[in-house]
Every structure is written in structure tokens, then in C-alpha cells.
Amino acid sequence: MQSAISLSLSSPSPIARSGVGSTSNACWPMPRSLRFCGLRREAFDSAASFDASSLRLARFNLQPKQSTLSKVSAVLKGNGAPSSSGFDYDLVIIGAGVGGHGAALHAVEKGLKTAIIEGDVVGGTCVNRGCVPSKALLAVSGRMRELQNEHHMNSLGLQVAAAGYNRQGVADHANNLASKIRSNLTNSMKALGVDILTGVGTILGPQKLKYGKGDSGDKTITAKDIIIATGSVPLVPKGIEVDGKTVITSDHALKLESVPDWIAIVGSGYIGLEFSDVYTALGSEVTFIEALDQLMPGFDPEIGKLAQRVLINPRKIDSYTGVFASKITPAKDGKPVQIELIDAKTKEPKDTLEVDAALIATGRAPFTKGLGLENINVQTQRGFVPVDERMRVIDANGKLVPHLYCIGDANGKMMLAHAASAQGISVVEQVTGKDHVLNHLSIPAACFTHPEISMVGLTEPQAREKAQKEGFEVSVTKTSFKANTKALAENEGEGMAKLIYRPDNGEILGVHIFGLHAADLIHEASNAIAMGTRIQDIKFAVHAHPTLSEVLDELFKSAKVKVSTSSAVAEPVPV
Amino acid sequence: MASLSFSSSVSSSTPFLRPSAFFLKPRSVSRLPLVRAKIREIFMPALSSTMTEGKIVSWVKSEGDVLSKGEPVVVVESDKADMDVETFYDGILAAIVVNDGETAPVGAPIGLLAETEDEIAEAKAKAAAQSSSAPSAAAPKVEESAPVATKVEAPAPAVAAAAPATPGKVVATPFAKKLAKQHKVDINKLVGTGPFGRITPEDVEKAAGITPAPKANVVAPAAPAASAATSAASPAKAATSFPEIPGSNVVPFTTMQSAVSKNMVESLSVPTFRVGYPVSTDALDALYEKVKPKGVTMTALLAKAAAMALVQHPVVNATCKDGKSFTYNSSINIAVAVAINGGLITPVLQDADKLDLYLLSQKWKELVEKARAKQLQPQEYNSGTFTLSNLGMFGVDRFDAILPPGQGAIMAVGASKPTVVADKDGFFSVKNKMLVNVTADHRIIYGADLAAFLQTFSKIIENPESLTM
């Protein structure tokens, strides 16, 4: 804990660090225990250079360069009057998705008068058409898969009669979950006094915007700082006709209005994989269409290969790789859905498919139309709002636009809900006087198939490329779920964890997990990366036995680092 | 195993601290045994002493790749782990004979290695010859199954009218293709019965001569229209059915009770009839007194008697599964209904005709104990071919049993009671008589069959010495 904080404050670079922990005692009178630094400091002063808010920073992996006056006391003010004169608000956020929500909450905590503009429903893609409802469907598919696996059940000594499902019931579960999370999100903002303004937000000029239905009833407001957090929509390549019934995007699929006998999924990334898990568990057969030469691009190749052997090969799935779906026609006039495939490289026609439905999961396109970016001379790049590493918007001349930020899918840096939220918090830190840069390499990602896939940091090829460029050594170590007691007790020994690290200094470059509850397990690694914890230190951390977390324990212990433990022996604590 | 060696690159990743992780030993490396001069065959290596065939997990190299000595070429799955297999020779991977995911016996060629580019074509031709000759063993199977498929599909052209939207194109679902590969069925020779004339997994299974797996667990009430219809219809039905009586208490069925309820409703689809028969039990009672100290129960005696009668009347032991045929069961398994904790279960005395009375009694005791402990295995309660239900111990003189689905007949046994009987000469006497009543499926068992069976049963009971033999 101590060394982690000192690190984030002393080093501007998110990755390379040296001299871990050596400066900490010199800088601050270190608190003896966690309790001390967590509570007492917050209750008292702002005179001590080590304050509660910097603790919080470390949690979000924001790296302040200068430590200005603490704003802890500002929390008490709530969402009151704007602190700077002449503006209606201190901060206006366009888009009430997870990114905007995270930013709004943090802004109120920092004492900013905050408003959020939403033209659709609160919660954005994640809550209404993304992560949240898909997790409900995956929860169902996971159970179905388990109940249908007679062999698995018998090996546990269980007997289950034929499992079935009610499509409407499953769809309702997903829908109910989304509404529940949506109201939680709305209430949390209302309770803090964030003004929720309804309508489309358009930037009129510097620090000035309007919102409403786009007619004469629009209201104009001013804000000291503006965050664009408009998110993204499913990307539908040209030539594909989406009718919402037989040719669908994730938006439609999550409503689960039908379970086709045979569905083609265009794209084998996160979204496609998760839907293949849902559909095959519910009885569909699936055909993947992937433009790249192999399935599951973007994953660490070794993890991808293993995942393919478990998630694709034994299931009712076939695939076409290296092909584009150049034309997809929805089912009509008694004909099935027709898909024309062309070679991804030569563009020559390759094949046509006839299926019952097609799901377009080729990625997501930023939703930045109608934002009025032309009013401030900003040009989008493939729809994305260009930003620097501090999420500050860059205009057509390559200059920073003052007081304007863009977070989340709209800037395209890392299209994940939690990344958007972290970026939002980073921006709020900046506008309240603390400079921060978010370390995107510490942001974990997960794919909620059964079993799950999760990752943080670099893949092995990325790490090797970087190593070659920067001239350091890379090592890789792996552990298997087959040796984990808890995994075996669950009869889910399939899976592996992989650690990519620097043997010279023990830095964690990337961790990839495929196996039971991988999405929950990754945080030990992502937190270690965020805190700058080295392998030689984390390997001494204790894990409860028997738990799945021991997979990571073994992983860290199996790494061969050439330096010894950096932290001094802690003072003994009587128990 | 002798050819196995651990390369440093792989073993460096396995310094496990705990002994428990030992069996985790990951992919190790084996060197390919290669022979021949110019075009070398790559064989499926034996990675363990017990390995007879191996599965190609993936080819690390693809056709045309230049290989250098010591490079991993292919990943092979053995019974324990995946092994990287590397080559002894430099060369070009000319042809892959056994593809990813396929299996080959140990020693079979899985790929060809050419020394120079000029030999690639030659190697490819060789590979083609090999792949066409190699599956020739399986070919007759395809030939055999193909006519079957056409025969089956022949009467169905009317149904298969919905032809593929692209004429002449063979459309098969992903699982159908997988099955076809697995069972070596030529998909081009099949006629699809699925929507738009596509080949379904069922078509492939039929062609391969496999009974399709029951699809029950795939989709239950899925169709939105159907579920909407039922939900709309059921409240209307409920409104007219039963008036609510205040203070009533609704207790949901237990799993066992649900199963009973389901079976009982199902039984309504079978046309049954009943035949009763009085059986004199004086001799049986006398025998029972004799064997009771040896642990023989009345249930065992009755089950044994029924089983012996069934041997002579196999039709009563038969089942009508599809409404079109008799299914004669090879063994006589007597299910006996037992009331248990508010439920009903039918432990089965398997091969009751073959076991002697004492074994049967012992077996029965075990079954009842297991039933009480809810530890009966499915085959111990659902493999019955004939059911016996006895309420005699409660003084019931006669009753009527419902035929359980999947069986041909059930026997309901009443109490044995002293009864005044007149013989043919007009002499009165008092004899113990019990009434048995058999319910049977009239699709396969007719009145005369049952009567004959009961007559035999009655004779056995009246002369019970044969039961002890």
C-alpha cells in the first residue's frame, strides 16, 4: 500500500518505474496501519501533504503531477452553486452512459455544479443495450449449458431431467435487469443533485451549448468545462440490410425476440463470442464470419487457441475466416437470410450462405453526429473525436480545445464501459486542479463466455514487440486450472492463466486468463499493474485456500524474477 | 517416449513450487520420426506408451512453410497433454494429410515434408493419393448408408419442396457438417429435410444409421406464439374451473408428486381395460408361514409368481411404444408400487423370474431401504416391464390400478379373505380367496391374453411349491 501510493505520486510514467519504495519514507510520515490512513486523515486536515483524496486517486490509477490544495472539504457542499462566476454549471456532460455517470458522481464529490444531458435513456449502451442485459442472457446460458451437460452432472452425482427454457422468461430477465440498473443509475445521480437535462446536446461554441429536441424550444447553457460522452452504436458495414428481425445487431439480439435454428454471427470478437455462447446454449447452431484469418482476433493468440478449443470446436459452430460479408439480405418472400461472402484480400466472391438469421457484431461506431463539433473546428476521425492522453479534444489544426474533453467510446481509445468511467474521473480530477494521466494498460477486459476470458495489459506478441524496441527481456509463465482444488471441485478444470513479465525487474506486462470466473480473477493482476506492484512483492501475498485465486497465486510464484523483494519487512502485528 | 525431449523454451515456463501442480506438466516436445530420402512422411508420433491414436490440435505451420530443424510443426493431443512436435529435418511442409481436429493412428502419415520446392507438386500428388486411399476403408460405409438415405427420403419430395434459394447448392447446418465429418457421411449425397431443403443434423444421423438423440433438452416452450397462446388461454380456463373455497391451503407438489401427476395424465392416452380373477390362497398362505422366518415377504412371493406367469405369456410383459408395434422385453422386471413419504415410487425387481425367492426378498429389502433414503438410481425405479400393486394389507378387497406409461399391464392385488365356496358337487367349504385385477394396454394385450395369463398366475398361486424351486 505504501509503496503504491508513493509510486503514483512520484512518477509520471505509467509503466517504467524504478527504485520502488525507496522514496516513500523520505517524503511522508508513513501511517502505520491501513485504518490510520483511511479514516483519521479524512476526518482532519488538509495540511498534511498526504490526504485522503490522494488515496482515492491511487485507486483509480490516476497519476497526479502536482499536489495542489486538497478539496476534501468541498464534498460537503454538494451540487450547489457554480464555483466560478458567470457560468450556469461548472461541468456539463453530454451523454448519461456509464462514462458520463462516473464523471458526474466524481464531479459532485469534488464540489462541482454538474449537469448531464441525455437524449435517450439514462445508462447508455452498457446498461440498456450492452454489458448489462447480455450478462442476464449469459447467466441463463451458463446454467442451461451446465444442466444440459449430462456427463458433467453425472460426474458430480447429480441427476437432472431434461432442462428447458421459456424464451419470454429469459428475455424478461434481461429486460428487468436493465431497468433495475437504469433506475439505480438515475437515482444515484438524482440523490446527489446532478441535473439531468433531457434532449440532444449540441456544442454552440467555447463553453456554450444547447439542449432539447433540436427545435426552437432548445435551451442554451454555459459551462466552465464540457465532457463529450456520447458513446457508440453498433457498426453495420455497407451492403448489410438490418431489418431488426432476421438481420439484427446486438441491440435487437439482447431483446431475444427469437431463437433462430441457425444464426450467422458476423465478427468473432467479444460481442460475437458472447452471443455464440448464448445462442448455442439455447439450441441454435452458429456460423461465424470473420474478416481476419483466424477467429477471436484481439485475444492473446495462445489464449485464443485454447478458448477456441473449448468455446467453438465442440459446440454446434462452424466458421468462415478471411472473408467479408459483402451483402446480407434479410429473409423475405419465403427465402432465408442470404449472405454473400467475398475474400477479404482479393475481394473475389467466395460463397453464399443461407441461414435463418444474421447477427452483425463487427464492432461499434462512435455516436458523434449532431454534437456541433464544426462550431469549434473539430473534425472527427472515422467518427471518433480526437483527444490527447488527457482526453482533451484536439481541433482540426492540431490544437487543444480549451475546456472540452471527450471520454469513452466516442474517443475510441478503449471501448469499454469501465474505461469510459475511469477516463471521466480522470477528467474531473484535471478540471479540479490535479493533472492526471490514465494508464490504459491497467484497465482489464473480460469476455463472459463459459468459461470466461479476461485480460489486462499486453498480449505476448505485443510485449515481445515492445521488448525488442526498448531492449528488455520478456518471460512468460503459465498455470492451469487443472491443478486448482476449487476448480476441480467444481469439475471445471479447463483453463489457464498466463503471465507476461520482465524478469529483470519483475514488472507485470500482461495477464491473460481463460477459465472459471476469469473475469473476477483478473483484478488482482490489473490492480497490481495499476499500483505498480512487482511480482517479487505480490508473490508473498496470501490467498485463501481453496479458492480460484490460487491460480494467480501459483502464476506469480512460478515467475522467475532476478531481483529480490523490494518492500522492507513490515513491523510484526500481534494477532 | 524415448523421443521426447524438453526444450528450454517450454520448460522454462514450468517452475512449479507446489508438488500438487506436478501433473500440470504442459506441452513437452517430441521429435518427429522422419524417413525417406526426398519427400519425407511426417508420422503421428507415439507420445506415450498407451497412445494408440492422436488428435491434431493444430498445425503450427501451414502448407508451403519452410521448416528448419528443431522447429515445432504441429501440436498433437495425447491422452494426457498437448505436445509440440518438432522436425528433425529442414524442408518445406508440402502437404497436410491429417487436418486440425482430426485423429490418426500412431505411425500414420499426417503430413509430407519436401526437401526442395520442386518436389512440392510431387508430394501434393502423393498426399492426394494417400487421402483418397486412406479413407477407402470408410468408403463402403458411406456407400452402404447412402441408399438408406435415399430410401428414407424418397417418399418425402412433397415435403422437401422448399428447395434451396440457390438451386443446386448443398446447404448444411454447422452441426450437420460436424456430424457428417465425424461419421464419414458424404454430405453431398444427402437430401435435406430442413427448412429451405437444408441438411439437418437429423438427416446426417439418419444416413449414418444412428437414432437421433432425443432433442428434448434443446428447446422447451420456445415459440413465442405458442407461449402467448397458452398464457392467454389458461386464465380463461382457470376462471371457469374451480371456485375458490375460503381458507384453503395450496401445497405445491414435490418433485416426486409432480412426476406421479405427469405420469398419471400421460396414462390417459392409452386405451386400457381390466380383467379380474379370484385366486385361492390357502396353499400360498401355508407356504408363506413356512418361509417367513427365512425373510421371505409376501411381495416377493407375489412378484415371483407374476414373473413366472409372465414367462409363459410374454405379450403381457410387452410394451407398445409407438402405437404400431409390440416391443417384447427380454427381461422380466417387476416394479412394485410403494407408498413413501407422501409420494409413490416403484422399485424394480429386475429379472424376477430368474432370481430365487430368497434373493428376491433380500433384493426387495435393499430396494425399500434405498427408496426411503431417496437413493434409488433411475434404473432401479424406471426399468419395470410389469407392475404389481398390493393394497391387501389394508383390508382392501379389490381395486383398480392405472397403467403406468411404458408398460403393458399392472396387477392390483386385494386382501385374501375367507370365502364360502361351493364346488361342482355342491359341497360348501371356506377357502381363502383374493381378488386380483389386471389393467392392460388393449393395443397389444387382448382379453383372452389377460385371461390366460391370470389363469396361469392363479395356478401358480394355488400350487406354490414351484415358487420355492
Interface residues (C-beta under 8 A of the other chain):
Chain A: L147 Q148 Q159 A162 A163 G164 Y165 N166 R167 Q168 E257 S258 V259 D261 W262 L282 G283 E285 V286 T287 K305 R309 N313 K316 I317 D318 G334 K335 P336 Q338 T352 L353 E354 D356 S475 V476 T477 K478 T479 S480 K482 A483 T485 E554 K557 S558 K560
Chain B: S12 S13 T14 P15 F16 L17 R18 S20 A21 F23 L24 P26 V57 S58 G101 A162 P164 A165 T166 K169 V171 T173 P174 F175 K177 K178 G194 P195 F196 R198 P201 P214 A216 N217 V218 V219 A220 P221 A222 A223 P224 S227 A228 P378
